[in-house]
Amino acid sequence: MTSYKDHVFKLFGLQNRRGVVSGASSGLGKDIALTLASAGAEVFALSRSGSFKEAHEGPVQKNIFHKKIDITDLQSLKTLIKEIAKDGIDFLVNNAGITERQPAADFELKQWQDIQNTNVTAAFNLARLLYPYLRKSKTVGRIINISSMAAHLGFKEVVLYGVSKAALTGMTRGLSIEWAKDNILVNSVSPGWFPSPMTSQVMDPQRKEKILQRMPLQRFGDVQELSAVVCFLLSEAATYITGQDIAVDGGALAYGF
């Protein structure tokens, strides 16, 4: 008879899984990669730097393999996928993202293109290039798109970022339906405010105060609180969840007045 301990370990562990995390050099992506590796997964960490940019306390997991790449370069992406996916791929976490803070009327076309290319086009390309491998997963193929509260709420001076994240949630829903019979589950996670190099670009004391006032929990999130949700969605405990966007936001989206 299987013990409850063994059952829980099987439900939430990621042993014998192989997958990709983009934007894994710092912030949320770094913690996601470390968490998934700690749960037993073999993680290919994609980033422009090809390494963790921030100091890491404790041992770095041996089953994290850093790959230096510009994910907006489609040809380089095709070459890399052929290299790392030949032994199978079970999951993709589309985490890479960029933003700029500027009034919408002042944005140049190139800024629009840069944000959409990184946040949307590269994520879509990763999904479609990994599709043949994900559908052959011995468990269930998974795609997790890291979205944002900006996909659901309006924020001034980061309109282009909000557009890109809304597109990402739309892609989540569409692919979840189209690939439902192909052994692939597709979900997204919308973080609230977590300290990271990217959020620091758009944070100032006034915005910080407004954000905290909207959060029922009255605090910013810890990156491990987000990584835990990603880990759950990739586990055997989440095989009946697809096409969903999970808000990890301290209650911000539930807030009325």
ABEGO torsion letter per residue (X at the ends): XBBAAAAAAAAABABGBBBBBBGAABEAAAAAAAAAAAAGBBBBBBBAAGBBABBBBEBBBAABBBBBBBAABAAAAAAAAAAAAAAEBABBBBABBBBBBBBAAABBAAAAAAAAAAAAAAAAAAAAAAAAAAAABABBBBBBBBBBAAAABBBBGAAAAAAAAAAAAAAAAAAAAAAAAAGBBBBBBBBBBBBBAAAAAABBAAAAAAAAAABAAGBBBBAAAAAAAAAAAABAAAAABBGBBBBBAGGAAABBX
